[in-house]
Amino acid sequence: MNHLFSLEQKVAIVTGGNGGIGKGIARGFASMGADVAIVARNSQKTESAVNEIQQEFGVPLDCYLTSPMKKRFNRWLKKFAGSWVVSISW
């Protein structure tokens, strides 16, 4: 399906992407070539999800935790300004 719909050079931000439906959405974006940022509260669960998706699809992923997230998230948005596609809150 990648040849029909590509998100290469785009960025997807998925809150709650460390499990359940949010993780499925993050995997879907990654499968289409998007760089994915997972924003969530549980650091161990988030790092595990990032590693799993990154190994499966080989696309850049990052994770941000809700408490120390604001500065890092703003830096990340500036880094990818103009290339992000969508923000999903779950």
BAVO-448175 format. One record per atom (N, C-alpha, C): residue number from 1; chain; atom name; x, y negated, z negated. Coordinates in Angstrom, 2 decimals. Layout:
BEGIN
+--------+-------+------+---------+---------+---------+
| marlum | koldo | miba |      c1 |      c2 |      c3 |
+--------+-------+------+---------+---------+---------+
|    NUM |     A |   CA |       X |       Y |       Z |
...
+--------+-------+------+---------+---------+---------+
// end
This chain:
BEGIN
+--------+-------+------+---------+---------+---------+
| marlum | koldo | miba |      c1 |      c2 |      c3 |
+--------+-------+------+---------+---------+---------+
|      1 |     A |    N |    0.82 |    1.19 |    0.00 |
|      1 |     A |   CA |    0.00 |    0.00 |    0.00 |
|      1 |     A |    C |    0.87 |   -1.26 |    0.00 |
|      2 |     A |    N |    2.14 |   -1.15 |   -0.40 |
|      2 |     A |   CA |    3.01 |   -2.32 |   -0.41 |
|      2 |     A |    C |    3.05 |   -3.04 |    0.92 |
|      3 |     A |    N |    2.94 |   -2.30 |    2.01 |
|      3 |     A |   CA |    3.00 |   -2.94 |    3.32 |
|      3 |     A |    C |    1.74 |   -3.76 |    3.61 |
|      4 |     A |    N |    0.66 |   -3.49 |    2.90 |
|      4 |     A |   CA |   -0.59 |   -4.24 |    3.10 |
|      4 |     A |    C |   -0.69 |   -5.47 |    2.20 |
|      5 |     A |    N |   -0.10 |   -5.37 |    1.02 |
|      5 |     A |   CA |   -0.26 |   -6.42 |    0.03 |
|      5 |     A |    C |    1.01 |   -6.53 |   -0.78 |
|      6 |     A |    N |    1.77 |   -7.57 |   -0.59 |
|      6 |     A |   CA |    3.05 |   -7.73 |   -1.28 |
|      6 |     A |    C |    3.04 |   -8.95 |   -2.19 |
|      7 |     A |    N |    3.60 |   -8.78 |   -3.35 |
|      7 |     A |   CA |    3.80 |   -9.90 |   -4.28 |
|      7 |     A |    C |    5.28 |  -10.17 |   -4.49 |
|      8 |     A |    N |    6.11 |   -9.73 |   -3.55 |
|      8 |     A |   CA |    7.54 |   -9.97 |   -3.66 |
|      8 |     A |    C |    7.80 |  -11.46 |   -3.71 |
|      9 |     A |    N |    8.77 |  -11.85 |   -4.54 |
|      9 |     A |   CA |    9.14 |  -13.24 |   -4.78 |
|      9 |     A |    C |    8.02 |  -14.03 |   -5.46 |
|     10 |     A |    N |    7.11 |  -13.32 |   -6.10 |
|     10 |     A |   CA |    6.06 |  -13.95 |   -6.90 |
|     10 |     A |    C |    6.21 |  -13.47 |   -8.33 |
|     11 |     A |    N |    5.63 |  -14.21 |   -9.26 |
|     11 |     A |   CA |    5.73 |  -13.88 |  -10.67 |
|     11 |     A |    C |    4.34 |  -13.71 |  -11.25 |
|     12 |     A |    N |    4.14 |  -12.65 |  -12.02 |
|     12 |     A |   CA |    2.87 |  -12.42 |  -12.70 |
|     12 |     A |    C |    3.10 |  -12.48 |  -14.21 |
|     13 |     A |    N |    2.26 |  -13.19 |  -14.90 |
|     13 |     A |   CA |    2.33 |  -13.30 |  -16.35 |
|     13 |     A |    C |    1.15 |  -12.51 |  -16.91 |
|     14 |     A |    N |    1.43 |  -11.51 |  -17.74 |
|     14 |     A |   CA |    0.37 |  -10.67 |  -18.28 |
|     14 |     A |    C |    0.44 |  -10.71 |  -19.80 |
|     15 |     A |    N |   -0.56 |  -11.30 |  -20.42 |
|     15 |     A |   CA |   -0.62 |  -11.28 |  -21.88 |
|     15 |     A |    C |   -1.31 |   -9.99 |  -22.29 |
|     16 |     A |    N |   -0.80 |   -9.40 |  -23.37 |
|     16 |     A |   CA |   -1.35 |   -8.12 |  -23.80 |
|     16 |     A |    C |   -0.96 |   -7.00 |  -22.84 |
|     17 |     A |    N |    0.14 |   -7.17 |  -22.14 |
|     17 |     A |   CA |    0.55 |   -6.20 |  -21.13 |
|     17 |     A |    C |    1.36 |   -5.04 |  -21.66 |
|     18 |     A |    N |    1.38 |   -4.86 |  -22.98 |
|     18 |     A |   CA |    2.18 |   -3.78 |  -23.54 |
|     18 |     A |    C |    1.39 |   -2.50 |  -23.78 |
|     19 |     A |    N |    0.12 |   -2.48 |  -23.43 |
|     19 |     A |   CA |   -0.67 |   -1.27 |  -23.61 |
|     19 |     A |    C |   -2.03 |   -1.38 |  -22.96 |
|     20 |     A |    N |   -2.67 |   -0.24 |  -22.77 |
|     20 |     A |   CA |   -4.03 |   -0.20 |  -22.25 |
|     20 |     A |    C |   -4.18 |   -0.83 |  -20.88 |
|     21 |     A |    N |   -5.26 |   -1.57 |  -20.71 |
|     21 |     A |   CA |   -5.58 |   -2.20 |  -19.43 |
|     21 |     A |    C |   -4.52 |   -3.22 |  -19.04 |
|     22 |     A |    N |   -4.04 |   -4.01 |  -19.99 |
|     22 |     A |   CA |   -3.01 |   -5.01 |  -19.69 |
|     22 |     A |    C |   -1.74 |   -4.38 |  -19.13 |
|     23 |     A |    N |   -1.34 |   -3.24 |  -19.70 |
|     23 |     A |   CA |   -0.16 |   -2.54 |  -19.19 |
|     23 |     A |    C |   -0.43 |   -2.01 |  -17.78 |
|     24 |     A |    N |   -1.63 |   -1.54 |  -17.55 |
|     24 |     A |   CA |   -2.00 |   -1.08 |  -16.20 |
|     24 |     A |    C |   -1.94 |   -2.22 |  -15.19 |
|     25 |     A |    N |   -2.37 |   -3.40 |  -15.60 |
|     25 |     A |   CA |   -2.31 |   -4.57 |  -14.73 |
|     25 |     A |    C |   -0.85 |   -4.94 |  -14.46 |
|     26 |     A |    N |   -0.02 |   -4.93 |  -15.50 |
|     26 |     A |   CA |    1.41 |   -5.22 |  -15.32 |
|     26 |     A |    C |    2.05 |   -4.23 |  -14.36 |
|     27 |     A |    N |    1.70 |   -2.96 |  -14.50 |
|     27 |     A |   CA |    2.23 |   -1.92 |  -13.59 |
|     27 |     A |    C |    1.76 |   -2.17 |  -12.16 |
|     28 |     A |    N |    0.51 |   -2.58 |  -12.00 |
|     28 |     A |   CA |   -0.01 |   -2.86 |  -10.66 |
|     28 |     A |    C |    0.74 |   -3.99 |   -9.99 |
|     29 |     A |    N |    0.98 |   -5.09 |  -10.74 |
|     29 |     A |   CA |    1.75 |   -6.20 |  -10.19 |
|     29 |     A |    C |    3.17 |   -5.74 |   -9.83 |
|     30 |     A |    N |    3.78 |   -4.98 |  -10.73 |
|     30 |     A |   CA |    5.15 |   -4.49 |  -10.47 |
|     30 |     A |    C |    5.18 |   -3.59 |   -9.24 |
|     31 |     A |    N |    4.15 |   -2.77 |   -9.06 |
|     31 |     A |   CA |    4.13 |   -1.87 |   -7.91 |
|     31 |     A |    C |    4.04 |   -2.62 |   -6.59 |
|     32 |     A |    N |    3.56 |   -3.85 |   -6.65 |
|     32 |     A |   CA |    3.47 |   -4.68 |   -5.44 |
|     32 |     A |    C |    4.67 |   -5.60 |   -5.29 |
|     33 |     A |    N |    5.67 |   -5.43 |   -6.18 |
|     33 |     A |   CA |    6.92 |   -6.16 |   -6.03 |
|     33 |     A |    C |    7.04 |   -7.45 |   -6.82 |
|     34 |     A |    N |    6.04 |   -7.80 |   -7.61 |
|     34 |     A |   CA |    6.10 |   -9.04 |   -8.40 |
|     34 |     A |    C |    7.10 |   -8.90 |   -9.55 |
|     35 |     A |    N |    7.73 |  -10.00 |   -9.92 |
|     35 |     A |   CA |    8.45 |  -10.07 |  -11.18 |
|     35 |     A |    C |    7.37 |  -10.26 |  -12.24 |
|     36 |     A |    N |    7.49 |   -9.56 |  -13.35 |
|     36 |     A |   CA |    6.42 |   -9.55 |  -14.34 |
|     36 |     A |    C |    6.93 |  -10.01 |  -15.69 |
|     37 |     A |    N |    6.18 |  -10.89 |  -16.33 |
|     37 |     A |   CA |    6.45 |  -11.29 |  -17.71 |
|     37 |     A |    C |    5.32 |  -10.76 |  -18.56 |
|     38 |     A |    N |    5.66 |   -9.97 |  -19.55 |
|     38 |     A |   CA |    4.66 |   -9.44 |  -20.49 |
|     38 |     A |    C |    4.75 |  -10.25 |  -21.77 |
|     39 |     A |    N |    3.63 |  -10.80 |  -22.17 |
|     39 |     A |   CA |    3.54 |  -11.60 |  -23.39 |
|     39 |     A |    C |    2.67 |  -10.82 |  -24.37 |
|     40 |     A |    N |    3.24 |  -10.50 |  -25.54 |
|     40 |     A |   CA |    2.48 |   -9.71 |  -26.52 |
|     40 |     A |    C |    3.06 |   -9.91 |  -27.91 |
|     41 |     A |    N |    2.38 |   -9.37 |  -28.91 |
|     41 |     A |   CA |    2.77 |   -9.56 |  -30.30 |
|     41 |     A |    C |    3.70 |   -8.49 |  -30.85 |
|     42 |     A |    N |    3.55 |   -7.26 |  -30.43 |
|     42 |     A |   CA |    4.32 |   -6.14 |  -30.98 |
|     42 |     A |    C |    5.61 |   -5.95 |  -30.18 |
|     43 |     A |    N |    6.75 |   -6.32 |  -30.79 |
|     43 |     A |   CA |    8.02 |   -6.31 |  -30.06 |
|     43 |     A |    C |    8.43 |   -4.91 |  -29.60 |
|     44 |     A |    N |    8.29 |   -3.91 |  -30.44 |
|     44 |     A |   CA |    8.70 |   -2.56 |  -30.05 |
|     44 |     A |    C |    7.84 |   -2.03 |  -28.91 |
|     45 |     A |    N |    6.56 |   -2.21 |  -29.02 |
|     45 |     A |   CA |    5.63 |   -1.74 |  -27.98 |
|     45 |     A |    C |    5.87 |   -2.49 |  -26.67 |
|     46 |     A |    N |    6.15 |   -3.79 |  -26.77 |
|     46 |     A |   CA |    6.37 |   -4.61 |  -25.59 |
|     46 |     A |    C |    7.68 |   -4.21 |  -24.89 |
|     47 |     A |    N |    8.74 |   -4.07 |  -25.66 |
|     47 |     A |   CA |   10.02 |   -3.67 |  -25.07 |
|     47 |     A |    C |    9.92 |   -2.29 |  -24.43 |
|     48 |     A |    N |    9.17 |   -1.40 |  -25.04 |
|     48 |     A |   CA |    8.96 |   -0.07 |  -24.48 |
|     48 |     A |    C |    8.22 |   -0.15 |  -23.14 |
|     49 |     A |    N |    7.17 |   -0.96 |  -23.09 |
|     49 |     A |   CA |    6.40 |   -1.13 |  -21.84 |
|     49 |     A |    C |    7.27 |   -1.74 |  -20.75 |
|     50 |     A |    N |    8.06 |   -2.75 |  -21.10 |
|     50 |     A |   CA |    8.95 |   -3.40 |  -20.13 |
|     50 |     A |    C |    9.94 |   -2.38 |  -19.57 |
|     51 |     A |    N |   10.59 |   -1.62 |  -20.44 |
|     51 |     A |   CA |   11.56 |   -0.63 |  -19.98 |
|     51 |     A |    C |   10.92 |    0.42 |  -19.09 |
|     52 |     A |    N |    9.75 |    0.89 |  -19.48 |
|     52 |     A |   CA |    9.05 |    1.92 |  -18.70 |
|     52 |     A |    C |    8.70 |    1.41 |  -17.29 |
|     53 |     A |    N |    8.12 |    0.22 |  -17.22 |
|     53 |     A |   CA |    7.70 |   -0.32 |  -15.92 |
|     53 |     A |    C |    8.92 |   -0.67 |  -15.07 |
|     54 |     A |    N |    9.96 |   -1.20 |  -15.71 |
|     54 |     A |   CA |   11.16 |   -1.57 |  -14.98 |
|     54 |     A |    C |   11.83 |   -0.34 |  -14.38 |
|     55 |     A |    N |   11.89 |    0.74 |  -15.12 |
|     55 |     A |   CA |   12.49 |    1.97 |  -14.60 |
|     55 |     A |    C |   11.66 |    2.55 |  -13.47 |
|     56 |     A |    N |   10.35 |    2.48 |  -13.58 |
|     56 |     A |   CA |    9.49 |    3.06 |  -12.57 |
|     56 |     A |    C |    9.52 |    2.27 |  -11.25 |
|     57 |     A |    N |    9.51 |    0.94 |  -11.35 |
|     57 |     A |   CA |    9.37 |    0.13 |  -10.14 |
|     57 |     A |    C |   10.61 |   -0.68 |   -9.76 |
|     58 |     A |    N |   11.56 |   -0.81 |  -10.67 |
|     58 |     A |   CA |   12.80 |   -1.51 |  -10.36 |
|     58 |     A |    C |   12.66 |   -2.99 |  -10.09 |
|     59 |     A |    N |   11.65 |   -3.63 |  -10.67 |
|     59 |     A |   CA |   11.48 |   -5.08 |  -10.49 |
|     59 |     A |    C |   11.84 |   -5.78 |  -11.80 |
|     60 |     A |    N |   12.24 |   -7.06 |  -11.73 |
|     60 |     A |   CA |   12.57 |   -7.78 |  -12.96 |
|     60 |     A |    C |   11.35 |   -7.94 |  -13.86 |
|     61 |     A |    N |   11.52 |   -7.59 |  -15.12 |
|     61 |     A |   CA |   10.48 |   -7.80 |  -16.12 |
|     61 |     A |    C |   11.11 |   -8.49 |  -17.31 |
|     62 |     A |    N |   10.30 |   -9.18 |  -18.05 |
|     62 |     A |   CA |   10.76 |   -9.77 |  -19.30 |
|     62 |     A |    C |    9.61 |   -9.69 |  -20.28 |
|     63 |     A |    N |    9.94 |   -9.85 |  -21.54 |
|     63 |     A |   CA |    8.88 |   -9.82 |  -22.55 |
|     63 |     A |    C |    9.04 |  -11.02 |  -23.47 |
|     64 |     A |    N |    7.93 |  -11.48 |  -23.94 |
|     64 |     A |   CA |    7.89 |  -12.63 |  -24.83 |
|     64 |     A |    C |    6.93 |  -12.30 |  -25.96 |
|     65 |     A |    N |    7.34 |  -12.65 |  -27.16 |
|     65 |     A |   CA |    6.50 |  -12.41 |  -28.32 |
|     65 |     A |    C |    5.79 |  -13.70 |  -28.69 |
|     66 |     A |    N |    4.61 |  -13.57 |  -29.24 |
|     66 |     A |   CA |    3.78 |  -14.76 |  -29.46 |
|     66 |     A |    C |    4.41 |  -15.77 |  -30.41 |
|     67 |     A |    N |    5.12 |  -15.36 |  -31.45 |
|     67 |     A |   CA |    5.65 |  -16.35 |  -32.38 |
|     67 |     A |    C |    6.85 |  -17.13 |  -31.83 |
|     68 |     A |    N |    7.92 |  -16.50 |  -31.36 |
|     68 |     A |   CA |    9.04 |  -17.28 |  -30.82 |
|     68 |     A |    C |    8.90 |  -17.57 |  -29.33 |
|     69 |     A |    N |    7.75 |  -17.34 |  -28.79 |
|     69 |     A |   CA |    7.55 |  -17.33 |  -27.35 |
|     69 |     A |    C |    7.59 |  -18.70 |  -26.69 |
|     70 |     A |    N |    7.08 |  -19.73 |  -27.31 |
|     70 |     A |   CA |    6.82 |  -20.99 |  -26.61 |
|     70 |     A |    C |    8.02 |  -21.54 |  -25.86 |
|     71 |     A |    N |    9.18 |  -21.67 |  -26.51 |
|     71 |     A |   CA |   10.35 |  -22.24 |  -25.84 |
|     71 |     A |    C |   10.82 |  -21.34 |  -24.71 |
|     72 |     A |    N |   10.90 |  -20.04 |  -24.97 |
|     72 |     A |   CA |   11.35 |  -19.10 |  -23.95 |
|     72 |     A |    C |   10.38 |  -19.07 |  -22.78 |
|     73 |     A |    N |    9.12 |  -19.10 |  -23.08 |
|     73 |     A |   CA |    8.11 |  -19.03 |  -22.04 |
|     73 |     A |    C |    8.17 |  -20.28 |  -21.15 |
|     74 |     A |    N |    8.34 |  -21.44 |  -21.76 |
|     74 |     A |   CA |    8.46 |  -22.68 |  -20.98 |
|     74 |     A |    C |    9.70 |  -22.66 |  -20.10 |
|     75 |     A |    N |   10.82 |  -22.15 |  -20.62 |
|     75 |     A |   CA |   12.03 |  -22.02 |  -19.80 |
|     75 |     A |    C |   11.78 |  -21.07 |  -18.64 |
|     76 |     A |    N |   11.08 |  -20.00 |  -18.91 |
|     76 |     A |   CA |   10.79 |  -19.01 |  -17.87 |
|     76 |     A |    C |    9.90 |  -19.62 |  -16.79 |
|     77 |     A |    N |    8.88 |  -20.38 |  -17.18 |
|     77 |     A |   CA |    8.01 |  -21.03 |  -16.21 |
|     77 |     A |    C |    8.78 |  -22.01 |  -15.33 |
|     78 |     A |    N |    9.69 |  -22.77 |  -15.95 |
|     78 |     A |   CA |   10.49 |  -23.71 |  -15.17 |
|     78 |     A |    C |   11.38 |  -22.96 |  -14.18 |
|     79 |     A |    N |   11.93 |  -21.85 |  -14.62 |
|     79 |     A |   CA |   12.82 |  -21.05 |  -13.77 |
|     79 |     A |    C |   12.09 |  -20.56 |  -12.52 |
|     80 |     A |    N |   10.84 |  -20.16 |  -12.69 |
|     80 |     A |   CA |   10.08 |  -19.61 |  -11.58 |
|     80 |     A |    C |    9.03 |  -20.57 |  -11.04 |
|     81 |     A |    N |    9.18 |  -21.85 |  -11.32 |
|     81 |     A |   CA |    8.19 |  -22.84 |  -10.87 |
|     81 |     A |    C |    7.92 |  -22.72 |   -9.38 |
|     82 |     A |    N |    6.66 |  -22.70 |   -9.04 |
|     82 |     A |   CA |    6.26 |  -22.63 |   -7.64 |
|     82 |     A |    C |    6.14 |  -21.23 |   -7.08 |
|     83 |     A |    N |    6.58 |  -20.23 |   -7.85 |
|     83 |     A |   CA |    6.54 |  -18.87 |   -7.31 |
|     83 |     A |    C |    5.59 |  -17.94 |   -8.06 |
|     84 |     A |    N |    4.99 |  -18.42 |   -9.14 |
|     84 |     A |   CA |    4.14 |  -17.51 |   -9.88 |
|     84 |     A |    C |    2.76 |  -17.43 |   -9.28 |
|     85 |     A |    N |    2.15 |  -16.29 |   -9.44 |
|     85 |     A |   CA |    0.91 |  -15.97 |   -8.78 |
|     85 |     A |    C |   -0.29 |  -16.12 |   -9.69 |
|     86 |     A |    N |   -0.22 |  -15.50 |  -10.84 |
|     86 |     A |   CA |   -1.43 |  -15.34 |  -11.63 |
|     86 |     A |    C |   -1.06 |  -15.14 |  -13.10 |
|     87 |     A |    N |   -1.94 |  -15.53 |  -13.94 |
|     87 |     A |   CA |   -1.79 |  -15.27 |  -15.37 |
|     87 |     A |    C |   -3.01 |  -14.48 |  -15.82 |
|     88 |     A |    N |   -2.77 |  -13.35 |  -16.41 |
|     88 |     A |   CA |   -3.86 |  -12.48 |  -16.87 |
|     88 |     A |    C |   -3.84 |  -12.44 |  -18.39 |
|     89 |     A |    N |   -4.94 |  -12.76 |  -19.02 |
|     89 |     A |   CA |   -5.05 |  -12.64 |  -20.47 |
|     89 |     A |    C |   -5.93 |  -11.45 |  -20.79 |
|     90 |     A |    N |   -5.44 |  -10.62 |  -21.65 |
|     90 |     A |   CA |   -6.19 |   -9.41 |  -22.00 |
|     90 |     A |    C |   -6.32 |   -9.30 |  -23.46 |
+--------+-------+------+---------+---------+---------+
// end
